[in-house]
């Protein structure tokens, strides 16, 4: 048994969810992939995959085994890719996870520059606001807002995003402009809730005007754990929102959103690119992180 080929076959089945799709990406027969996985299971004396006629699922042992060999295979690919011309031009696959609005409005518009610099790097970008386990989910790095929650990850800062209160013209026409943040807690106004993907609770904002500080959760009847849906709710007039300026500005320019409570300041949101500590970091991950810090920081 070629152990590395067997590991690669198993990893590709996990990633594609299918022996057939794994065979297509590896450019071998389905029978070959099946035999390699069976040989690997026999060698380990473990069942890594559950197979039925309709679907393939990963066992608990397979789920524990996959992230370890995925890192090993990535390092092997890096070693092989580091020979010859690839020592100068990074190549290979990177898995990145980015919040939806940040991907749409900040990262994606800048990607042509990255593609021009590093044409041999394949980026697989997950777009979500959920909490990602970079090891279990086999993600190379994540971009997230707020204070880094996982002390096991290295966090490089990407600057801080100003945040302000906004509402749609339709909302202001129906409910008026709140006099101060306390009005958002009363019966005459309400906010759109932004729910923490980690806790499920609505985020609390601290507004400051001079020496006065007010904690604002706001009365809400609808909340979202996704930034794009949160913005769409503001545009639909569902309530007052606290938006990063890069999300709000295009809609303010078009008259679709209005700044409110402008004399009250909200703390800026720090952004970070986060990744596992690894003294053998791949060249492709290193150049991506450096590029993100340079272009988006």
N, C-alpha and C positions, 0 to 999 in steps of 0.2 A: 504493500500500500504506500502510495506517495502521500505522506501525512499532510503536507501543505496543500496539495490539490484537494484532499478530502475536507480539510478545514475550509478551503475556499468554496467548495461545493455546498457545504452545510451553511456557511455564512450567506451565500447567495440565495439559498432557499428561504432562510429567515427574512432576508431583505425584500425578496420578491413575493413571498407567500405562496410559492408554487414550484414544484420540481420542473414543470415544463418551462416556465419563464426563466428559472435559474439556468436551465440547459441552453436556452436561446442566448442569454447574456454571456454565458461561458463558451458558446459556440461548440458544444458537445451534444451528444444524444441524451435524452431523458434517462435512458437505461444507465448510462455512465454516471450521471449525477446520483441516481438511486443507489447504485453499487458503492460509490465513494462514501455516501452517508452511512450506509449499512456497515461498511468496513470500519469507519470511524467509531460508530456505536459499539461494534464488537471489540475494537481496540480499547475503548474507554470502559467497556462493560456498563454502559449507561444508555437509556433511551433518551435521545435528544429531541425527537419529533414524534408527535402523534399524527398518524395518517388515516384518513378515511377516503372513500371514493370521491368525496366532494371537496374536502379541504385539508390543509396541513396546519397544525398548531404546534407551538413550541412547548415542551415540557418544562417543569421547574429546573431540572438539571440543564436543559438546553438554554434556558434564559440566563442561567448563571454562567454558562460556558461561552455564550456568544460574545458578550462585550470584551472578554479577555482575548479571544482569538481575533476579533475584529481589529483590536489595537496591534496585535502581533502581525497580522496580514498587512495592515497599513504601513508598519515599519519595514516589513519585507519589501513592499512595493516602493517605499522611499529609497531603500538601499539599491534596488534594481534600477530605479529611475535616476539615481544619483550618478550612474555611470555615463560617460561620454557627454553628449550635449546637454543632458538633463541636469548635470551638475551646475550649469549656467542658467538654464530655464526650468523653474519648478514645474512639476506636473503631478497629475493624480487627482483624486476625488476628495472634496471637503464637504462635510455636512455642517450646516449653520442653521440656527434658529433665531428668528427676528420677530418682534411684535408687528402686527399687521400695518398700522399706520406708518410706523417708522420704515418698514420695508417699502411701502408704496410711495412715500413722499421723500424719503431721504436716501435709502440704500439703492433701490432700483435705478433711479435717475443717474446715480454715480457709477453704476456697474460697467458701462461701456469703457470707462477709463481702466478699470481693473482688467477687463477682458483684453484690452489692447496691450496692457503690460504683461499679462500672464495668460496667453492663449491656450496653454496646455493644462491649465487647472480647471477641473470640472466642479462647479458649485451646485450642491443640492441644498436648496434653501427651504426650510420649513417656516411657515408664517403662522404664528400663534402668539397668544398672550399667556398660555398655560405655563405652569412650572415644569421645567425640563430637567431630568436627571441625565447629565451629559454622559455618564458612564453607562447606565442601564439602557439609555436610548441611543447610544453610540453616536453622539453628536460631538463634533470637534470643538465648537465654541458657540456661545449664545450672546446676543445683544439684549440687554434688559435695562429698564428704567428703575429708579429707586435705589435704596441702600442695598448692596449685595447681601443676600440672605444665606449663602452657602460659604462658610469660611474655608472649605476645602478647595475652593476655586481661586485662581489668580484673576484679579479684576483690574483691567486697565481703563482709566477714565476716558470718556468721549465728550467731556464738557457737561454742561447743565442746560436744561431746556426751560425757558421762562413759561410760567403757567398763569392764566388769567381767567376770570369768569366771563362767560358769554351766554347769550340767549338769542333765539331767532326773532325777527320782527313780528312774526305771528304771536309768539309767546308774550312779547312786550305789549302788543296791542290788546291781548286778552287780560293780562294780569298786571301790567305796568312794570316799572323798574323797581327792583327791591331797594329800599332805603339804605340798608346795611346788611351784613351777612346774617344777623339775627333774624331778619325777615324770612330767610330760607327755612327756618325751623318752625315758622308759624303757619296758620291755615291759609294765608293768602298767596303763598308761593310754594314751589317745590323744585327740587333738583332731579336730575337724572342720576341714579346711583351708579357708581363705577365699582364693581365687585372685585375684590382681590381674588385672583386665581388660586392663591394659596389657602386663604381662610374662608372665602365665600362671603365675607362681610363687606359692607360698603366702606369705601375709604373715607377717612375724616381729613378735612383740610383745615389748616391753621391760617387764618387771614389776619393781617396786621395793618393798622393805620396809625402811624406815629408810635406812641407807647402802648396803644390798645391792641390786644390780641384776642381773637375769638376762634374757638374750634367749631368748625362747620361740618356736620354730616348732612344736614338738610333732610327735609321730608320728601321721600320719594315713593312712588308707586310702581316704577319700572326701573330695573337695574340691569346692567350688562357687565360681562367679564371680558368683553372684546372691544378694543379701541375703535374699530371702524363702525361697529353698531352703536357705540356711545356717541360718536360724532353724528351718525345718521339720526339718532334720536333728538339731538339738539336741533338739527336742521328741520326736523318734523314738528318742532315746537313743543316737545314733551316736557321741557323743563330747563333750568339753568344748569350749565356744565362748567367744569374747570378743565380747560384744554391747553395743551402745549401750544405755543405761538405758531410753530410750523404747521400744525393741523388747522388752526383757526384762520390764519392770515388770508389764504386764498378765498375763503368764504366771506370774510369781512370785506375784502376788496370788491366782491361781487354783490355785496349787500344782503347776503344770506344769513349772516350772523352779526350781532351787535355786541361790542364790549359793554359789560355792566360792572358796577362796583369798582370802577377804575382806580379810586383812591385807596382801595384795599389791595395789599400785596400778598401773593401766595408764594411759598418757598419754591424755588426752581427744582426741577427733577433731574438728579444726576443720572447720566447714562454710562454704562460700562460694557465692554466686551469681556466676556469671562470664559475661562478655559481651565482644564486640569493642569496642575503643575507637572512638568515633565522635562527633565534635563535633556531628553532626546526628542524634543519637539520637531515635527517634520518641517521641512523647508517651506512647503506650500502653506502650512498653517501660520508659520512665522511671517511670511510675506503678506498674507491676508490680514492678519492682526495689525501689522505695521501700516498697511494701506488704509484700513478702517480708521485707525487713530489719526493718520495724516489727513484723510479726506473728510471724515465726519467729526473728528474731535474738535 
